[in-house]
């Protein structure tokens, strides 16, 4: 593959020449970088004409990304932004020789992540998830006590897992499971999810009766749900 930075119609483009048959265009978060992958032998004039034709779309896509602070896929690298209890933190990778366990600097909003040399993204992600797991487990007891008093129900157990949905409730054995990534969100989101799952101990589905329970026990639940899913 050959890489080259070019400018067409005032747009900076990363041109990647590859052994492919067709030309592809991508506008990438977080900065709206424009990347074109094109066949080795495709004439430069065709690339220029392609950019001219798609110029309006490119500009709109860049505006959308920048105005909505859309982030690209997480790589778990130094200076990358991550969240803990709704606050933004900068990730700093350090050698395991310098630091034995994850350290959170709450004053400077930095998460120091000790990693081995040449660590893989999956390894760094797993380590950060362990921080979220630990934080969530510490936060659960007082929130559970508060929410159980509100709803009038207590689960048999509350577990923490890395999963797709924010929480679930096994009605049969009254066990609640929470997503460890709730530790990324504003603490009010944990209360909302806890009340949501406790309400399932009364009403298992999401029908009208369930929504009435949510309105009763968490009147602003719709607003919090929106915050949670942002």
GIZITA-V646405 format. One record per helix or strand of 3 or more residues. SS is the DSSP state (helix for helix, strand for strand). FROM is the first residue (numbers start at 1). TO is the last residue. If there is no record, write none. Layout:
BEGIN
ss/from/to
SS/FROM/TO
SS/FROM/TO
END
This chain:
BEGIN
ss/from/to
strand/2/8
strand/11/18
strand/24/28
strand/33/39
helix/44/67
strand/81/84
strand/87/95
strand/103/105
strand/110/115
helix/121/151
strand/157/161
strand/167/170
strand/175/179
helix/180/184
helix/187/199
helix/208/217
helix/221/228
END
